[in-house]
Amino acid sequence: MAMSETAVFGGGCFWCTEAVFSELKGVESVVPGYAGGNPTADGGNPSYEQVSTGTTGHAEAIKIVFDPNIVSYRDLLEVFFAVHDPTTPNRQGQDIGTQYRSVILYTTEEQKTAAEKFIQPGFVTEIKPLEKFFEAEGYHMEYYKSNPTKPYCELVISPKLAKFRLQFAGLRK
């Protein structure tokens, strides 16, 4: 029996990606946070406000803990590339800035190899090793689930979830 594995992706707003990936079979947890950038001067967690300035180098990302016996890393990559635009640098819809870039932060060499195979001409997705993942502030956790009627959720996340639910019905919980 394999142990759980961890995947880390940045594909725009972490509220969106968290909402999608938490509906997948085999996903044990999805945590929004920040990754891929520079350590803070004091070595602590970067804040949402700091990351939003675009000066930290961090992307809004999600850390997914999953059971590879139920959902494969390849399945996760397929969903990742289907629910965001990997061809536009530093932007997803109206969310603009380096914190919204497309990035895969691999935790194993197997993940790196699998991710590299998914990259197609025109993709701007970065693939780099995960150095450190910083959990986002509590109010970001399960944001969509807690705030489905907020305008951003209705206009951006709900349509993304609807598309995902149709395209990946067989992978949903």
C-alpha positions in Angstrom: 0.0 0.0 0.0 1.5 3.3 -1.1 1.7 6.2 1.2 0.1 9.5 0.3 2.0 11.8 -2.0 2.1 15.6 -2.3 1.6 17.8 -5.4 2.0 21.5 -5.5 0.5 23.6 -8.3 0.0 27.3 -9.0 -2.6 28.1 -11.6 -4.0 31.5 -10.8 -6.2 32.2 -7.8 -5.8 29.6 -5.2 -9.5 29.8 -4.3 -10.3 28.5 -7.7 -7.7 25.6 -7.8 -8.6 24.6 -4.2 -12.3 24.4 -5.1 -11.6 22.1 -8.1 -9.0 19.8 -6.6 -10.9 19.2 -3.4 -13.6 17.5 -5.5 -11.3 14.8 -6.9 -11.4 11.2 -5.7 -8.3 10.2 -3.8 -7.5 13.8 -2.8 -7.1 13.8 1.0 -6.5 17.5 1.5 -6.0 20.7 -0.5 -4.4 23.7 1.2 -3.9 27.1 -0.3 -0.7 28.9 0.2 2.4 30.5 -1.4 5.4 28.9 -3.0 8.1 29.3 -5.6 9.5 32.6 -4.4 12.0 34.1 -2.1 12.2 33.7 1.7 10.9 36.6 3.7 13.6 38.8 5.4 12.6 37.3 8.8 12.3 33.7 7.4 8.6 33.6 8.3 5.4 33.1 6.3 4.8 35.6 3.6 1.4 37.3 3.9 -1.3 37.6 1.3 -0.6 41.3 1.2 3.1 40.7 0.6 2.5 38.1 -2.1 -0.1 40.4 -3.8 2.6 43.1 -4.4 4.4 40.7 -6.8 7.7 41.4 -5.1 8.1 38.1 -3.2 8.4 35.9 -6.2 5.8 33.5 -4.7 2.8 32.2 -6.6 -0.6 31.5 -5.1 -0.4 27.7 -5.0 -2.2 24.7 -3.6 -0.7 21.8 -1.8 -2.6 18.6 -2.6 -2.1 15.4 -0.5 -3.4 12.5 -2.5 -3.6 8.7 -2.6 -1.8 7.6 -5.8 -3.7 4.3 -5.7 -6.9 6.3 -6.3 -5.9 9.3 -8.4 -2.6 9.4 -10.3 -0.2 12.4 -10.5 -0.9 12.3 -14.2 -4.6 12.7 -13.5 -3.8 15.7 -11.3 -1.7 17.2 -14.2 -4.6 16.7 -16.6 -7.0 18.5 -14.4 -4.4 21.3 -13.6 -3.9 22.0 -17.3 -7.6 21.9 -18.1 -8.7 24.4 -15.4 -6.2 27.2 -16.0 -4.6 28.9 -19.0 -0.9 27.7 -19.2 -0.2 29.9 -22.2 -0.5 33.4 -20.7 2.3 34.6 -18.5 1.4 36.0 -15.1 -2.3 36.1 -15.7 -5.5 34.0 -15.2 -8.6 35.9 -16.4 -8.7 39.2 -14.6 -6.1 38.1 -12.0 -2.9 39.7 -13.2 0.6 39.5 -11.6 3.5 37.0 -11.1 1.5 35.5 -8.1 -1.0 34.1 -10.7 1.6 32.4 -12.9 1.4 28.8 -14.0 3.8 26.8 -12.0 4.4 23.2 -11.0 6.5 22.7 -7.9 7.5 19.1 -8.0 8.4 17.0 -4.9 10.0 14.0 -6.7 12.0 13.4 -9.8 9.0 11.3 -11.1 6.7 14.3 -10.8 9.3 16.5 -12.6 9.5 14.0 -15.5 5.7 13.6 -15.7 5.2 17.4 -15.7 7.8 17.9 -18.4 5.9 15.4 -20.6 2.7 17.6 -20.3 4.4 20.8 -21.5 3.3 21.7 -25.0 4.6 24.4 -27.4 3.3 27.8 -26.2 3.0 26.8 -22.5 4.7 29.2 -20.1 4.3 26.9 -17.1 7.4 26.9 -14.9 8.5 23.5 -13.5 10.8 23.8 -10.5 11.5 21.9 -7.3 9.4 22.7 -4.2 11.6 24.4 -1.7 9.0 25.5 0.8 5.3 25.8 0.9 3.8 28.5 3.1 0.1 28.0 4.2 -2.2 30.9 3.5 -4.0 32.7 6.2 -7.0 30.9 7.7 -9.6 33.0 5.9 -8.4 31.6 2.5 -9.0 28.0 3.5 -12.1 26.5 1.8 -12.9 30.0 0.6 -15.4 28.9 -2.1 -17.1 26.5 0.1 -17.6 29.2 2.7 -18.5 32.0 0.3 -20.2 30.6 -2.8 -22.4 33.7 -3.3 -19.6 36.3 -3.2 -19.2 37.9 -6.6 -15.8 36.5 -7.4 -17.0 33.0 -6.5 -20.1 33.3 -8.7 -18.4 34.9 -11.7 -15.1 33.1 -11.7 -15.1 29.9 -9.6 -18.6 28.6 -10.2 -18.1 28.5 -14.1 -14.7 26.9 -13.7 -16.2 24.2 -11.4 -19.0 23.6 -13.8 -16.6 23.0 -16.7 -14.4 20.7 -14.5 -17.4 18.7 -13.3 -18.5 18.0 -16.9 -15.0 17.2 -18.2 -13.8 15.1 -15.3 -17.0 13.5 -14.0 -15.3 10.1 -13.6 -12.6 11.5 -11.3 -15.0 13.3 -8.9 -15.7 12.2 -5.4 
